């Protein structure tokens, strides 16, 4: 029987998802504006930010670029968030 994510994994995922949303909001973007900039649909943005759909690192880099950020900057912020 497959186990679900541990409490720690869920907490880490929540930090990641919150950072995704914060990065978009700090860039002054709505989900619609991010969708246009990243070449995806608004429901796609919503599903990713809600944790219903995952993106690979290449797609994440494209999203971050559309937000005016970088993978390196996001990774540093994620590390800081996970260390709390």
Secondary structure, DSSP 8 states (H G I E B T S, - for coil): ------HHHHHHHHHHHHHHHHHHHHTT--HHHHHHHHTS-HHHHHHHHTTSS---HHHHHHHHHHTT--HHHHHHHHHHHHH-
